[in-house]
């Protein structure tokens, strides 16, 4: 299902931590195709750091167009992308591109690319700035196939949390072996879900149905030593509904 286009929205600051209470205003862009959303751009707050993020999103759209072309979209092969924003509370922005591509193989490709930016730096979030080392290290870069590289973590403590939570939230045991074999996790901020979300890296097509995101709540993050700059921002954005 396609996401609704992003509107230019300027919201009034609500009570809460001064920085986290302010929303990020996004402006929707012309879609990549009739079936593929483009990433929105930041219009508020403005400045060199948000300009840097917008430039990165422009490059991400260019990679999306190339992926469509390589897939054969011009020949009518299906390539769909919907974009959502589960965190729009300063100082963090999360954008998720959910792709469905049928490029002629035995199985369609279903992939979710989560990008979390830190407006304080104008770059992708450095999780080591906000999480204790046992939830972050080691870190790796993963090539997702369209020229993009996403940071992922292979921390044993976080993998143990993911495996237990993923099994607990399913109604069956059909995916237990998949979770037990998880070797890395993508992370993103999800204010709508009230925490830090994660999903597995390198999920084979045949078991993509097992790749359900897991959320570590802000309460659990605090218990494990996450910095208030992260948890307070998530709580404020969740309370103020700063997500789309």
N, C-alpha and C positions, 0 to 999 in steps of 0.2 A: 504494500500500500504506500503511495506517495505521501510524503509529509506535506502539510500545509506550507505555503510560501512564508518566509520570514517577513514580518512587517517591521517598519521602523517604529520602534516603541521607546518612548522616554517616560520613565516611571518616577514617581516621587519617592525620595528616600524614606525608609521606614525606620522605626526604632531598632536599636541593636548596635553592634560594633560599627564604628563610623565608616570604616572602609568596606567591610563586608556587606553593610546594609544597602550600599548603592548598587543599582543594577547596571549591567552592561547593555547598551542599546545596539541592536544589530539591524543591518539593512540587507534584505534579500537581493540576490543577484539573478540575472537571466539564467534559466536552467541550461545545463549542458546539452540536453536534448528533451524531447517531449516526455521521456520517462526517467530522466536523471537530473536530480537537483544539483545546483552549485552550492558551495559553501557561502554563507553570508559573510559580510564584512562588519567590522566594528566601527561605529560612528561616534560613540560616547562611552568612555572618555577618549578624547583625541590626544595625540602626541606621538613622539618618535617611537615609543615602545609599541603602541597599538599599530602604528604604521608598519612596523617590522612584522607583526603578526599577520596583518592584512596581506603583506607581500608573500608570506609563507602560504596563506590560503589561496592566493592567486596561483602560486606554483602547484599547490595540491590540485586545483581545478585543471591545470594544464596536464598533470599526470592522469587525471580522470579521463580527459578527452583522448589522450593517447591510449589508455586502457580500452576505451570504447572502440577506437579504431582497430587496435590489435585484435580485439575480440571478434571484429567483423560487423560491428553495429551498422556500418554503412550499407551492408548487404542484408539488413533486416534481422540480424542475430540479436537476441535479447540482451540488453544491458540496462539494468535499472539501479538507481541510487536514490535513497531518501536520506535527508539530513535533519537531525534533531539537535537540540541544545539542552542537555540535562543540567547544566550549570551555567548561569549567566549572572552570578553574584560576584562583584569585585572582591578579591583581585584575581579570580580564576574564571576561565571560560573553557567549557568542554563542548566540543562538537563531535557528533557521531555520524559517520557515513555508513549506511547499511546497503550493501551491494548484493544484487542478484545478477549473475552472468551465466548465460548458456552459450558457450563458445565452440560447441561442436564435440565436446568430450562425452564420456559415458554419463557423467553426473554434472549438474549445474554447480557453479561456485556460489556459495553464500558466505559473505564475509562482512564483519563489522569493524570499521576502523575508528578508534576513539582517539581524539586529539584533545589534550588538556594543556592550555596555555596559562602562563603566569604573567599577569599584566605588570608585575613589579620588575620583571626582567625583559619582557617582550619576547620570550622564548618558550619552548615546551617546558612544562614543569620539571624541575629537578627533584625527584621524590626524596633524595637524600637530604634536601633542605628541610623536610617536614616530617620524615619518618625515621625511626631508629634503624640502625644498620641491620639488625636481624630481620627486618621486614623488606629490605632493599637489596642487600648484597647476596650473591653477585648480580650484576646488571649486564644485559646484552642488547645488541641491536638486531632486529629481525627484519629481513626483507619480505614485504608482503606481496610482492609480485608486480606492482604497477610503478616501480621505481621509488616508492616510499620505504623508509625505514622507520620502524617504531621501536621505542625503548621498551624493554620487558625485564622483569625480575625473575630470578631463580632462587630466591631466598627460601631455604628449607622451612622456616617457621611459617612463612606466608603460604607456601604450597600445602603444608599440613592443615592450615586453617581452611584453605580453599577446598581441599579434598573432603574434609569432614562436613563443611557447610553445603557443598554441592550434593553430596549423598543425602543429607538430611532434608533438603528442600524438594527432592524428587519423590514421587509416589511409588517408584519401583527400583529395582537393583540393576536394571539393564545397562546402566552407564558406569557402574562401579569400576570396571577395569580401565575404562577411559580416564576417569578421574585419578585412579592410582598411577596411571602412566604420565600424568601431566608433568612437564619439565620446565615450563615457564609461564608467566602470567603477564598480560597487558593490564595496566591500571588506568583508571580515570575517576574523576570526581563526578558524583551523581547526587545533586541536591534533591532531586525529586524522590530518590530512594533513601536519602538521608545518610550517605556515607561514601566510602571509597569502593568503587565497583572493580571487578576483575573478571577476566576470562582467559581461557587457555590459548597458548600459542601453538601453531603447527597442528591444527585439528584436521585429520583426513576427511575427505568428502563423505565417506561412508558413515561417519559417526558425528557429523556436524550437528545433528539433533541433540547431542549430549552437551553441547557448548552453551549451557545456560549461565548467564552472569551470576556472580555471587557478590553480595555487598557486605563489607565490614562497616558496621554502624559507627557513628562518632563516639558512642559510649565505649565500644570495644577499642577503637583507635586510641582514645585517651588512656584506657587501661594498659595499652601496650606501649605507651610513651610517645605518641604522635604530638607534634607541637600545636599549641592553641591557635596559631595563625592558620592552620589547616582546619581543625575541628570547629573553631568558632565561625569561620567563614562558611563552612558547609551548613552549620545549624542556622545561621542568620539567613542564608539564601533559601534553605528549606522552609523556614517559618514565613518568609516574605514571598514565597513562590517565585523565586527568581530562577526559572527554568522554562524551556519551551519544548 
